[in-house]
Amino acid sequence: MAESLGEPLAARYHLLRPLGSGGMGTVWLARDALLDRDVAVKELRVPEGLGPRESAEPVARVMREAEVMARIRHPGIVAIHDVLSVGGKPWIVMELLHGRDLAAEVAARGPLPPPVAARVGAAVLEALTATHGRGVQHRDVKPGNVFLTVDGRAVLTDFGIARPADRTALTEAGFLVGSPGYVAPERLAGEPGGPAADLWSLAATLYTAVEGVPPYQGTQAEVIRATLTQDVRPPRLAGPLGPPLLWMLARDPGERPDAATALGLLREVAAGGAPLVRPPSSAPVRRARWPIAVAAVAVVAAAATLFVALRPSGQAPPSRAAAASPTFTRAVDLCRALSPAEAGRLLGLAAPPRVRPGRWRCQWTAKGAGIDLTAETDSDTPDPWSMSVASARTLFDGLRREYGTAPRDTDWIWYEIGVDSHKPIIKSGARAAGGVADAAFTSDVTTPDGRAQATTVCFRLGDLIVRVDFGDLDASSPAELRGRAVRAAAAAAEGLRGLA
């Protein structure tokens, strides 16, 4: 085996040499000593200038999202083998692919023949359909994220786990950013997007593959403005693939084909056919709204590092029980869900804890103990107060599946209660919890030797999803701490009910 660079990660992965790097981090060729195989290890970069407190939350989110992606198995999706946190940074251990990405292929050999581009597109769309079925969107489909392997696979890489840690100024401003030229118009206009937006990005990618140039060209601001206001120039080299691409590139998502129809068209072209496709039409209502967003989005494109966000999302039918719960249509101050005195009683403190408000969250903390309430939202919804009951149910089910895996080793930080360095812990699988809002489950956090540290309670109240982290470093047992956490969650849910 080649000489390793430094100590192996997790006493297992020996870094051999960098395969590539960019603004999001470095990809290393590594050797898995346990399974005796080569792997790719992505070292995700935390932006400079962030203190440990500011970087801890986005790092934890990247870890959660990587764990979700690791459970999706599909030949068109790069396989994730392991998720690590070492030195305060996320490391993602992935399948090692041999070949080159679509951007490099087009740069080296020129435009692809239409049947070849259609075959690549069909493989990628099958992968996207699989992820959409699990409530996951890619949000950054582009030629550089489609990898062509030497054995003939087309593999979709770099889901949300590949983004850099969020910069607060951008996320709080509400801007949705990605790769100009491959971001669907509705997302550029500030709308949440959905699977149809990924379909648009795939069509832009295939347009580039078959034409040798992207649908829109120019500076970032010019590309964004054109995406929002101009129809795509009809391709000249696409042949039978041209009409399907123009349909998929319709600026109104409602005018695009659904995934099944698009997949059928791509397969027909890949087989040498020439499908008949109606030309898309643009919706005048959307066309009138979107130019308003051009100036704001152009500022972001010129000034910001581009990244994508990923969270589980989807739709599910509402239930009768959910209809009886409150509907949250405006922002709620989560710090009003519990009074300081009530939080102190729940934590068993002699004095009220310190209240720490935040965006979509509130903490009540003291040395060694604390309660953290965080409102959750999915990747289709800009804030927790805009969810429907159906999307809340889907998000809750996704979180329950995420927590429902077998106990796993990881680490955690909670500065405000005194856990000020990455501490090894074990997270238990999800347990159903009764008596808390419409539905709830718990997950215990213990040390490797079994000492209770915290319990997470996730609950759904109507169209609102809340995660409650209840910590007590001196708790007597996981069961005792879990019971207190459930009582705290029930109290918070009742408080929120009165604020809807």
Sequence and secondary structure as in RCSB ss.txt:
>XXXX:A:sequence
MAESLGEPLAARYHLLRPLGSGGMGTVWLARDALLDRDVAVKELRVPEGLGPRESAEPVARVMREAEVMARIRHP
GIVAIHDVLSVGGKPWIVMELLHGRDLAAEVAARGPLPPPVAARVGAAVLEALTATHGRGVQHRDVKPGNVFLTV
DGRAVLTDFGIARPADRTALTEAGFLVGSPGYVAPERLAGEPGGPAADLWSLAATLYTAVEGVPPYQGTQAEVIR
ATLTQDVRPPRLAGPLGPPLLWMLARDPGERPDAATALGLLREVAAGGAPLVRPPSSAPVRRARWPIAVAAVAVV
AAAATLFVALRPSGQAPPSRAAAASPTFTRAVDLCRALSPAEAGRLLGLAAPPRVRPGRWRCQWTAKGAGIDLTA
ETDSDTPDPWSMSVASARTLFDGLRREYGTAPRDTDWIWYEIGVDSHKPIIKSGARAAGGVADAAFTSDVTTPDG
RAQATTVCFRLGDLIVRVDFGDLDASSPAELRGRAVRAAAAAAEGLRGLA
>XXXX:A:secstr
    SSS BTTTEEEEEEEEEETTEEEEEEEETTTTEEEEEEEE   TT  HHHHHHHHHHHHHHHHHHHT   T
TB  EEEEEEETTEEEEEE    EEEHHHHHHHH S  HHHHHHHHHHHHHHHHHHHHTT   S  SGGGEEEET
TS EEE   GGGS    HHHHHHT     TTSS HHHHTT    HHHHHHHHHHHHHHHHHSS SS SSHHHHHH
HHHHS     SS GGGHHHHHHHT SSGGGS  HHHHHHHHHHHHTT           HHHHHHGGGGHHHHHHH
HHHS               HHHHTS    S   GGGSS HHHHHHHHT SS  EEEEETTEEEEEETTEEEEEEE
E  TT SSGGG  HHHHHHHHHHHHHHHTS  EEEEEEEGGGTEEEEEEEEE   EE  SSSSEEEEEEEE TT 
 EEEEEEEEEETTEEEEEEEEETT S HHHHHHHHHHHHHHHHHHHHTT 
